Amino acid sequence: MSQSGSQAAAFFGDVRQSGVVWLVRDDDGSPTHLTVDGTRSLPFWSTSARARRAAKIWGRGLRVESMPLDTWCDGVLPDADRDGLVIGFNWSGPRLVGWSFTAEEVLNRLAAAN
């Protein structure tokens, strides 16, 4: 399994167990990044430590926040889908890279992580 694949798998297992999703943001919101195909991706992490590393790498005064998994599934995912965003998971490494999925794929993978 690739590094991105193992990070994505860890994300779904971790958030299912903890019931919490982590994000980085500033007063204007969370950063998004272009994927290889040009789609904007909104990244999330499965632990506070992973999110802190991302905030440190990106800098720019980003802070780490948590969100209940239910709130994320019921609010963030539909909003992201409506806005044409995909969701990134546990991006890692010095350039913060990893996989991204549509909201529907996220919900399917969460259901399979039970």
OpenMM code with the backbone's topology and positions (N, CA, C; nanometers):
from openmm import Vec3, app, unit

residues = "MET SER GLN SER GLY SER GLN ALA ALA ALA PHE PHE GLY ASP VAL ARG GLN SER GLY VAL VAL TRP LEU VAL ARG ASP ASP ASP GLY SER PRO THR HIS LEU THR VAL ASP GLY THR ARG SER LEU PRO PHE TRP SER THR SER ALA ARG ALA ARG ARG ALA ALA LYS ILE TRP GLY ARG GLY LEU ARG VAL GLU SER MET PRO LEU ASP THR TRP CYS ASP GLY VAL LEU PRO ASP ALA ASP ARG ASP GLY LEU VAL ILE GLY PHE ASN TRP SER GLY PRO ARG LEU VAL GLY TRP SER PHE THR ALA GLU GLU VAL LEU ASN ARG LEU ALA ALA ALA ASN".split()
positions = [
    Vec3(0.0850, -0.1175, 0.0000),
    Vec3(0.0000, 0.0000, 0.0000),
    Vec3(0.0896, 0.1238, 0.0000),
    Vec3(0.0518, 0.2253, -0.0765),
    Vec3(0.1289, 0.3491, -0.0837),
    Vec3(0.1187, 0.4261, 0.0478),
    Vec3(0.2074, 0.5240, 0.0651),
    Vec3(0.2022, 0.6096, 0.1833),
    Vec3(0.0672, 0.6811, 0.1914),
    Vec3(0.0198, 0.7351, 0.0805),
    Vec3(-0.1096, 0.8036, 0.0789),
    Vec3(-0.2224, 0.7073, 0.1125),
    Vec3(-0.2139, 0.5850, 0.0613),
    Vec3(-0.3150, 0.4841, 0.0901),
    Vec3(-0.3188, 0.4463, 0.2364),
    Vec3(-0.2025, 0.4310, 0.2962),
    Vec3(-0.1994, 0.3952, 0.4388),
    Vec3(-0.2470, 0.5119, 0.5250),
    Vec3(-0.2181, 0.6354, 0.4832),
    Vec3(-0.2654, 0.7522, 0.5574),
    Vec3(-0.4178, 0.7634, 0.5491),
    Vec3(-0.4740, 0.7374, 0.4319),
    Vec3(-0.6196, 0.7408, 0.4158),
    Vec3(-0.6852, 0.6315, 0.5002),
    Vec3(-0.6289, 0.5113, 0.4980),
    Vec3(-0.6840, 0.4017, 0.5781),
    Vec3(-0.6784, 0.4358, 0.7266),
    Vec3(-0.5678, 0.4943, 0.7705),
    Vec3(-0.5548, 0.5349, 0.9109),
    Vec3(-0.6601, 0.6396, 0.9461),
    Vec3(-0.6856, 0.7320, 0.8548),
    Vec3(-0.7849, 0.8362, 0.8794),
    Vec3(-0.9195, 0.7744, 0.9133),
    Vec3(-0.9684, 0.6868, 0.8279),
    Vec3(-1.1023, 0.6315, 0.8475),
    Vec3(-1.1112, 0.5481, 0.9747),
    Vec3(-1.0100, 0.4691, 1.0042),
    Vec3(-1.0111, 0.3919, 1.1289),
    Vec3(-1.0052, 0.4813, 1.2518),
    Vec3(-0.9170, 0.5813, 1.2483),
    Vec3(-0.9013, 0.6721, 1.3627),
    Vec3(-1.0285, 0.7509, 1.3916),
    Vec3(-1.0888, 0.8101, 1.2887),
    Vec3(-1.2058, 0.8949, 1.3147),
    Vec3(-1.3271, 0.8123, 1.3531),
    Vec3(-1.3362, 0.6912, 1.3034),
    Vec3(-1.4448, 0.6026, 1.3462),
    Vec3(-1.4313, 0.5713, 1.4946),
    Vec3(-1.3079, 0.5485, 1.5379),
    Vec3(-1.2837, 0.5135, 1.6779),
    Vec3(-1.2999, 0.6346, 1.7700),
    Vec3(-1.2447, 0.7498, 1.7297),
    Vec3(-1.2460, 0.8674, 1.8184),
    Vec3(-1.3726, 0.9513, 1.8064),
    Vec3(-1.4368, 0.9485, 1.6909),
    Vec3(-1.5539, 1.0332, 1.6682),
    Vec3(-1.5193, 1.1794, 1.6469),
    Vec3(-1.3916, 1.2071, 1.6116),
    Vec3(-1.3439, 1.3440, 1.5959),
    Vec3(-1.2629, 1.3565, 1.4668),
    Vec3(-1.2796, 1.4696, 1.3987),
    Vec3(-1.2018, 1.5044, 1.2802),
    Vec3(-1.1262, 1.6326, 1.3138),
    Vec3(-1.0037, 1.6445, 1.2625),
    Vec3(-0.9183, 1.7612, 1.2908),
    Vec3(-0.8941, 1.8413, 1.1646),
    Vec3(-0.8872, 1.9725, 1.1790),
    Vec3(-0.8623, 2.0614, 1.0667),
    Vec3(-0.7664, 2.1720, 1.1071),
    Vec3(-0.7107, 2.2387, 1.0074),
    Vec3(-0.6288, 2.3578, 1.0315),
    Vec3(-0.7002, 2.4749, 0.9653),
    Vec3(-0.6934, 2.5910, 1.0313),
    Vec3(-0.7638, 2.7077, 0.9803),
    Vec3(-0.7063, 2.8351, 1.0380),
    Vec3(-0.7470, 2.9457, 0.9789),
    Vec3(-0.7190, 3.0768, 1.0349),
    Vec3(-0.8530, 3.1497, 1.0431),
    Vec3(-0.8517, 3.2795, 1.0652),
    Vec3(-0.9778, 3.3526, 1.0786),
    Vec3(-1.0592, 3.3559, 0.9503),
    Vec3(-0.9957, 3.3299, 0.8360),
    Vec3(-1.0655, 3.3291, 0.7074),
    Vec3(-1.1165, 3.1917, 0.6677),
    Vec3(-1.0798, 3.0876, 0.7412),
    Vec3(-1.1246, 2.9527, 0.7097),
    Vec3(-1.0086, 2.8579, 0.6896),
    Vec3(-1.0390, 2.7440, 0.6314),
    Vec3(-0.9389, 2.6391, 0.6084),
    Vec3(-0.8785, 2.6521, 0.4692),
    Vec3(-0.7495, 2.6201, 0.4560),
    Vec3(-0.6878, 2.6257, 0.3234),
    Vec3(-0.7366, 2.5112, 0.2349),
    Vec3(-0.7490, 2.5389, 0.1067),
    Vec3(-0.7765, 2.4349, 0.0080),
    Vec3(-0.6594, 2.4333, -0.0895),
    Vec3(-0.6446, 2.3212, -0.1574),
    Vec3(-0.5346, 2.3065, -0.2528),
    Vec3(-0.5846, 2.2368, -0.3774),
    Vec3(-0.5220, 2.2682, -0.4896),
    Vec3(-0.5592, 2.2049, -0.6155),
    Vec3(-0.5043, 2.0634, -0.6235),
    Vec3(-0.5891, 1.9697, -0.6649),
    Vec3(-0.5440, 1.8337, -0.6890),
    Vec3(-0.4835, 1.8275, -0.8288),
    Vec3(-0.4307, 1.7127, -0.8638),
    Vec3(-0.3685, 1.6929, -0.9947),
    Vec3(-0.4671, 1.7234, -1.1079),
    Vec3(-0.5949, 1.6902, -1.0878),
    Vec3(-0.6936, 1.7140, -1.1948),
    Vec3(-0.7560, 1.8534, -1.1896),
    Vec3(-0.7071, 1.9395, -1.0983),
    Vec3(-0.7554, 2.0768, -1.0914),
    Vec3(-0.8727, 2.1002, -0.9991),
    Vec3(-0.9168, 1.9971, -0.9284),
    Vec3(-1.0249, 2.0102, -0.8323),
    Vec3(-0.9678, 2.0633, -0.7002),
    Vec3(-1.0417, 2.1473, -0.6321),
    Vec3(-0.9989, 2.1961, -0.5009),
    Vec3(-1.0256, 2.0899, -0.3954),
    Vec3(-0.9265, 2.0690, -0.3083),
    Vec3(-0.9373, 1.9709, -0.2012),
    Vec3(-0.9275, 2.0407, -0.0656),
    Vec3(-1.0148, 2.0022, 0.0259),
    Vec3(-1.0189, 2.0546, 0.1615),
    Vec3(-0.9666, 1.9444, 0.2549),
    Vec3(-0.8489, 1.9637, 0.3150),
    Vec3(-0.7877, 1.8550, 0.3923),
    Vec3(-0.8319, 1.8488, 0.5387),
    Vec3(-0.8339, 1.7267, 0.5912),
    Vec3(-0.8638, 1.6990, 0.7317),
    Vec3(-0.7679, 1.5921, 0.7813),
    Vec3(-0.7537, 1.5831, 0.9150),
    Vec3(-0.6633, 1.4863, 0.9763),
    Vec3(-0.7369, 1.4100, 1.0840),
    Vec3(-0.6839, 1.2929, 1.1164),
    Vec3(-0.7504, 1.2048, 1.2118),
    Vec3(-0.7016, 1.2220, 1.3553),
    Vec3(-0.5948, 1.2955, 1.3756),
    Vec3(-0.5448, 1.3207, 1.5115),
    Vec3(-0.4964, 1.4648, 1.5219),
    Vec3(-0.4931, 1.5138, 1.6440),
    Vec3(-0.4443, 1.6506, 1.6648),
    Vec3(-0.2964, 1.6613, 1.6282),
    Vec3(-0.2185, 1.5571, 1.6551),
    Vec3(-0.0751, 1.5606, 1.6227),
    Vec3(-0.0527, 1.5747, 1.4723),
    Vec3(-0.1282, 1.5024, 1.3925),
    Vec3(-0.1154, 1.5122, 1.2470),
    Vec3(-0.1524, 1.6531, 1.1999),
    Vec3(-0.2598, 1.7065, 1.2531),
    Vec3(-0.3034, 1.8409, 1.2140),
    Vec3(-0.2019, 1.9459, 1.2587),
    Vec3(-0.1442, 1.9293, 1.3765),
    Vec3(-0.0420, 2.0250, 1.4236),
    Vec3(0.0786, 2.0264, 1.3308),
    Vec3(0.1208, 1.9081, 1.2846),
    Vec3(0.2336, 1.9021, 1.1896),
    Vec3(0.1998, 1.9776, 1.0612),
    Vec3(0.0783, 1.9599, 1.0122),
    Vec3(0.0367, 2.0300, 0.8900),
    Vec3(0.0355, 2.1810, 0.9125),
    Vec3(-0.0192, 2.2252, 1.0242),
    Vec3(-0.0236, 2.3692, 1.0535),
    Vec3(0.1172, 2.4269, 1.0615),
    Vec3(0.2092, 2.3513, 1.1183),
    Vec3(0.3473, 2.3976, 1.1291),
    Vec3(0.4124, 2.4074, 0.9908),
    Vec3(0.3882, 2.3082, 0.9045),
    Vec3(0.4461, 2.3086, 0.7702),
    Vec3(0.3896, 2.4250, 0.6888),
    Vec3(0.2580, 2.4441, 0.6923),
    Vec3(0.1963, 2.5512, 0.6149),
    Vec3(0.2240, 2.6883, 0.6747),
    Vec3(0.2367, 2.6944, 0.8086),
    Vec3(0.2610, 2.8234, 0.8726),
    Vec3(0.1424, 2.9167, 0.8577),
    Vec3(0.1693, 3.0419, 0.8278),
    Vec3(0.0676, 3.1441, 0.8025),
    Vec3(-0.0304, 3.1618, 0.9174),
    Vec3(0.0100, 3.1310, 1.0398),
    Vec3(-0.0775, 3.1510, 1.1544),
    Vec3(-0.1940, 3.0551, 1.1644),
    Vec3(-0.1850, 2.9403, 1.0990),
    Vec3(-0.2930, 2.8427, 1.1068),
    Vec3(-0.2992, 2.7798, 1.2451),
    Vec3(-0.4189, 2.7530, 1.2901),
    Vec3(-0.4399, 2.6857, 1.4183),
    Vec3(-0.5138, 2.5541, 1.3951),
    Vec3(-0.5075, 2.4674, 1.4928),
    Vec3(-0.5695, 2.3354, 1.4851),
    Vec3(-0.7017, 2.3379, 1.5610),
    Vec3(-0.8044, 2.2804, 1.5009),
    Vec3(-0.9354, 2.2693, 1.5653),
    Vec3(-0.9911, 2.1292, 1.5423),
    Vec3(-1.0778, 2.0884, 1.6329),
    Vec3(-1.1449, 1.9591, 1.6177),
    Vec3(-1.2922, 1.9814, 1.5861),
    Vec3(-1.3539, 1.8758, 1.5345),
    Vec3(-1.4949, 1.8796, 1.5004),
    Vec3(-1.5516, 1.7395, 1.5226),
    Vec3(-1.6690, 1.7292, 1.5839),
    Vec3(-1.7300, 1.5965, 1.5986),
    Vec3(-1.7554, 1.5333, 1.4604),
    Vec3(-1.7320, 1.4043, 1.4524),
    Vec3(-1.7497, 1.3325, 1.3261),
    Vec3(-1.8902, 1.3505, 1.2703),
    Vec3(-1.9920, 1.3456, 1.3557),
    Vec3(-2.1298, 1.3614, 1.3083),
    Vec3(-2.1517, 1.4986, 1.2452),
    Vec3(-2.0978, 1.6030, 1.3066),
    Vec3(-2.1095, 1.7386, 1.2521),
    Vec3(-2.0411, 1.7461, 1.1167),
    Vec3(-1.9242, 1.6841, 1.1073),
    Vec3(-1.8479, 1.6824, 0.9828),
    Vec3(-1.9269, 1.6124, 0.8721),
    Vec3(-1.9821, 1.4951, 0.9048),
    Vec3(-2.0573, 1.4180, 0.8052),
    Vec3(-2.1851, 1.4891, 0.7625),
    Vec3(-2.2551, 1.5502, 0.8587),
    Vec3(-2.3852, 1.6108, 0.8304),
    Vec3(-2.3759, 1.7535, 0.7769),
    Vec3(-2.2641, 1.8221, 0.8017),
    Vec3(-2.2524, 1.9612, 0.7601),
    Vec3(-2.1426, 1.9870, 0.6595),
    Vec3(-2.0207, 1.9500, 0.6948),
    Vec3(-1.9056, 1.9812, 0.6092),
    Vec3(-1.9113, 1.9042, 0.4776),
    Vec3(-1.9370, 1.7758, 0.4835),
    Vec3(-1.9357, 1.6959, 0.3608),
    Vec3(-2.0403, 1.7418, 0.2591),
    Vec3(-2.1665, 1.7652, 0.2997),
    Vec3(-2.2631, 1.8161, 0.2007),
    Vec3(-2.2250, 1.9545, 0.1467),
    Vec3(-2.1729, 2.0408, 0.2335),
    Vec3(-2.1313, 2.1743, 0.1880),
    Vec3(-2.0161, 2.1638, 0.0879),
    Vec3(-1.9197, 2.0777, 0.1179),
    Vec3(-1.8058, 2.0588, 0.0271),
    Vec3(-1.8531, 2.0053, -0.1078),
    Vec3(-1.9439, 1.9104, -0.1044),
    Vec3(-1.9972, 1.8531, -0.2284),
    Vec3(-2.0675, 1.9602, -0.3104),
    Vec3(-2.1492, 2.0398, -0.2445),
    Vec3(-2.2214, 2.1476, -0.3137),
    Vec3(-2.1253, 2.2492, -0.3756),
    Vec3(-2.0129, 2.2732, -0.3073),
    Vec3(-1.9138, 2.3698, -0.3554),
    Vec3(-1.8132, 2.3101, -0.4535),
    Vec3(-1.8287, 2.1815, -0.4862),
    Vec3(-1.7392, 2.1169, -0.5824),
    Vec3(-1.6025, 2.0807, -0.5263),
    Vec3(-1.5923, 2.0699, -0.3942),
    Vec3(-1.4661, 2.0337, -0.3296),
    Vec3(-1.4585, 1.8838, -0.3058),
    Vec3(-1.3375, 1.8314, -0.3061),
    Vec3(-1.3128, 1.6957, -0.2586),
    Vec3(-1.2463, 1.7075, -0.1216),
    Vec3(-1.2389, 1.5946, -0.0518),
    Vec3(-1.1877, 1.5940, 0.0856),
    Vec3(-1.0540, 1.5204, 0.0899),
    Vec3(-0.9527, 1.5861, 0.1463),
    Vec3(-0.8206, 1.5265, 0.1637),
    Vec3(-0.8067, 1.4647, 0.3015),
    Vec3(-0.7204, 1.3605, 0.3110),
    Vec3(-0.7074, 1.2858, 0.4356),
    Vec3(-0.5641, 1.2685, 0.4798),
    Vec3(-0.5363, 1.3093, 0.6035),
    Vec3(-0.4059, 1.2850, 0.6666),
    Vec3(-0.2902, 1.3158, 0.5724),
    Vec3(-0.2982, 1.4288, 0.5039),
    Vec3(-0.1870, 1.4667, 0.4178),
    Vec3(-0.0610, 1.4739, 0.5011),
    Vec3(0.0477, 1.4254, 0.4466),
    Vec3(0.1714, 1.4162, 0.5238),
    Vec3(0.2924, 1.4478, 0.4370),
    Vec3(0.4079, 1.4477, 0.5002),
    Vec3(0.5331, 1.4747, 0.4312),
    Vec3(0.5614, 1.6238, 0.4245),
    Vec3(0.6789, 1.6580, 0.3774),
    Vec3(0.7193, 1.7992, 0.3756),
    Vec3(0.6355, 1.8867, 0.2829),
    Vec3(0.5671, 1.8255, 0.1862),
    Vec3(0.4814, 1.9027, 0.0943),
    Vec3(0.3333, 1.8787, 0.1211),
    Vec3(0.3009, 1.8053, 0.2265),
    Vec3(0.1633, 1.7730, 0.2620),
    Vec3(0.0847, 1.7216, 0.1418),
    Vec3(0.1119, 1.5983, 0.1070),
    Vec3(0.0439, 1.5343, -0.0044),
    Vec3(-0.0367, 1.4156, 0.0460),
    Vec3(-0.1338, 1.3747, -0.0330),
    Vec3(-0.2153, 1.2592, 0.0021),
    Vec3(-0.3353, 1.2486, -0.0896),
    Vec3(-0.4210, 1.1541, -0.0571),
    Vec3(-0.5389, 1.1282, -0.1387),
    Vec3(-0.6519, 1.2225, -0.1035),
    Vec3(-0.7444, 1.2371, -0.1993),
    Vec3(-0.8687, 1.3117, -0.1788),
    Vec3(-0.9828, 1.2324, -0.2415),
    Vec3(-1.1002, 1.2408, -0.1781),
    Vec3(-1.2188, 1.1696, -0.2255),
    Vec3(-1.3389, 1.2629, -0.2275),
    Vec3(-1.4394, 1.2279, -0.3056),
    Vec3(-1.5657, 1.3014, -0.3044),
    Vec3(-1.6373, 1.2749, -0.1728),
    Vec3(-1.7360, 1.3577, -0.1411),
    Vec3(-1.8135, 1.3390, -0.0187),
    Vec3(-1.8805, 1.2017, -0.0161),
    Vec3(-1.9325, 1.1582, -0.1287),
    Vec3(-1.9971, 1.0269, -0.1358),
    Vec3(-1.8968, 0.9147, -0.1077),
    Vec3(-1.7771, 0.9247, -0.1663),
    Vec3(-1.6746, 0.8241, -0.1397),
    Vec3(-1.6343, 0.8235, 0.0077),
    Vec3(-1.6290, 0.9399, 0.0679),
    Vec3(-1.5955, 0.9509, 0.2103),
    Vec3(-1.6974, 0.8761, 0.2942),
    Vec3(-1.8247, 0.9007, 0.2699),
    Vec3(-1.9294, 0.8346, 0.3476),
    Vec3(-1.9259, 0.6836, 0.3280),
    Vec3(-1.9003, 0.6392, 0.2063),
    Vec3(-1.8895, 0.4945, 0.1794),
    Vec3(-1.7723, 0.4340, 0.2552),
    Vec3(-1.6586, 0.5028, 0.2568),
    Vec3(-1.5414, 0.4501, 0.3257),
    Vec3(-1.5598, 0.4514, 0.4767),
    Vec3(-1.6275, 0.5518, 0.5278),
    Vec3(-1.6580, 0.5546, 0.6712),
    Vec3(-1.7487, 0.4380, 0.7096),
    Vec3(-1.8486, 0.4108, 0.6282),
    Vec3(-1.9393, 0.2985, 0.6556),
    Vec3(-1.8629, 0.1663, 0.6533),
    Vec3(-1.7680, 0.1525, 0.5616),
    Vec3(-1.6902, 0.0300, 0.5501),
    Vec3(-1.5903, 0.0149, 0.6646),
    Vec3(-1.5551, 0.1255, 0.7312),
    Vec3(-1.4574, 0.1215, 0.8418),
    Vec3(-1.5170, 0.0700, 0.9706),
    Vec3(-1.6458, 0.0452, 0.9743),
    Vec3(-1.7107, -0.0066, 1.0966),
    Vec3(-1.6565, -0.1393, 1.1378),
] * unit.nanometer
topology = app.Topology()
chain = topology.addChain("A")
for resn in residues:
    res = topology.addResidue(resn, chain)
    for name in ("N", "CA", "C"):
        topology.addAtom(name, app.Element.getBySymbol(name[0]), res)
